[in-house]
Amino acid sequence: MRIEQVPWEHPDAVALRARQRAEIAEIYGTPDSEPGVAPSAADIAVFFVASADDGGAMGCGGLRDLGGGIGEVKRMYVDPARRGSGVAEGVLSALEKWARGQGWTRLRLETGDGQPAAVRFYTRCGYRPIPNFGAYAGVAGSRCFERLL
């Protein structure tokens, strides 16, 4: 497996994010379930794609700079056929390493109550529940987490 930093508009990144959004729409029954401003090339500080040795894209994730040494994990996604194989851990590790290199001290994220596997994954990776922050404050169904780097 290779994990590489890529531009937001890289074809593999675009395809993986589209699949992530389709899966989220199916879970929550709406194509627009994200509170706040959707991530874009303008506000994502870094984006990584994990690829198989044969070159097939397997997963992705990015970071939004929230200021004050805090980043937000955005658009984490792993192809369902590759879940449980270490792809998510690899992408998250790359994001955390990059954040530490920038001098960031913590990462935050939001997931929903319809994604219990994501909650288990982040908890297993050392993320702890926090009060909903930013655009997620007061949003029923949002679950926010943070990890000190």
C-alpha positions in Angstrom: 0.0 0.0 0.0 1.2 3.5 -0.8 -0.2 6.7 0.8 0.6 9.8 -1.1 -0.2 13.5 -0.7 -2.2 14.6 -3.7 -4.0 17.8 -4.9 -7.7 18.1 -4.0 -8.6 17.7 -7.7 -6.5 14.6 -8.3 -8.8 12.1 -10.2 -8.5 9.4 -7.5 -9.3 11.9 -4.7 -12.4 13.2 -6.7 -13.6 9.6 -7.3 -13.2 8.5 -3.7 -14.9 11.6 -2.3 -17.8 11.1 -4.7 -18.2 7.5 -3.4 -18.0 8.7 0.2 -20.7 11.3 -0.4 -22.9 8.7 -2.1 -22.5 6.3 0.9 -23.3 9.1 3.4 -26.4 10.1 1.3 -27.6 6.5 1.5 -27.0 6.3 5.2 -28.8 9.5 6.1 -31.3 9.6 3.2 -30.2 13.0 1.9 -27.5 14.1 -0.5 -26.7 17.2 1.8 -26.3 16.0 5.3 -23.2 18.0 6.2 -23.6 20.9 8.5 -21.5 24.0 7.6 -19.3 24.6 4.6 -18.3 21.6 2.6 -14.5 21.1 2.3 -12.9 22.4 -0.9 -9.5 23.0 -2.5 -9.7 26.5 -1.0 -9.8 25.3 2.7 -8.2 21.8 2.7 -4.6 22.1 3.9 -3.6 18.6 2.8 -5.2 15.5 1.2 -3.9 11.9 1.0 -4.9 8.9 -1.1 -4.0 5.3 -0.3 -3.4 3.1 -3.3 -2.9 -0.7 -3.6 0.4 -1.9 -5.1 -1.5 -2.3 -8.4 -2.4 1.4 -8.3 -6.0 1.1 -7.5 -7.2 3.9 -5.1 -8.5 2.4 -1.8 -9.0 5.3 0.6 -8.5 9.0 1.3 -8.6 11.8 3.9 -7.8 15.4 4.4 -7.3 18.1 6.9 -8.9 21.5 7.3 -7.0 24.1 9.3 -9.2 25.4 12.1 -6.6 27.8 13.4 -4.8 27.8 16.7 -2.9 24.6 16.0 -6.1 22.6 15.5 -7.0 20.7 12.4 -10.2 18.9 11.3 -10.2 15.5 9.6 -12.4 15.7 6.5 -13.5 13.2 3.9 -12.1 10.1 5.4 -13.2 7.2 3.3 -12.1 3.6 2.6 -13.6 1.5 -0.2 -15.9 -1.0 1.5 -14.0 -4.0 0.1 -10.8 -2.7 1.8 -12.2 -1.9 5.2 -10.5 -3.7 8.0 -7.3 -4.0 6.1 -5.4 -1.1 7.6 -6.1 1.5 5.0 -8.0 3.8 7.3 -5.2 3.6 9.9 -2.6 4.3 7.3 -4.4 7.4 6.0 -5.2 8.7 9.5 -1.5 8.2 10.5 -0.4 10.1 7.5 -2.7 13.0 8.4 -1.5 13.0 12.0 2.1 13.0 11.0 1.6 15.8 8.6 -0.3 17.8 11.2 2.5 17.3 13.8 4.9 18.6 11.1 2.9 21.8 10.9 3.1 22.2 14.6 -0.6 21.5 15.1 -1.4 20.1 18.6 -4.8 18.5 18.1 -7.1 17.1 15.5 -10.9 17.2 15.6 -13.5 15.4 13.5 -17.2 15.0 13.2 -19.1 11.8 12.3 -22.8 10.9 12.5 -24.8 8.7 14.7 -25.6 6.6 11.6 -21.9 5.5 11.4 -21.2 3.4 14.4 -18.2 1.8 12.7 -16.6 5.2 12.3 -17.2 6.0 16.0 -15.5 2.7 16.9 -12.6 3.3 14.6 -11.8 6.8 15.8 -12.2 5.8 19.5 -9.8 2.9 18.9 -7.3 5.3 17.3 -7.3 7.5 20.5 -10.0 10.1 19.6 -12.2 11.1 22.5 -15.7 12.5 22.4 -15.9 16.3 22.8 -18.9 18.7 22.7 -20.0 19.5 19.1 -17.9 22.3 17.7 -18.3 24.9 15.0 -21.0 24.2 12.5 -21.8 21.0 14.4 -22.9 22.7 17.6 -26.5 21.9 18.4 -26.8 19.4 15.4 -28.7 16.3 16.6 -26.9 13.2 15.3 -23.5 14.8 15.1 -20.7 13.1 17.1 -17.5 15.1 17.6 -14.1 13.8 18.6 -10.6 15.1 19.3 -7.1 13.7 19.7 -4.2 15.5 21.2 -1.1 15.1 19.0 
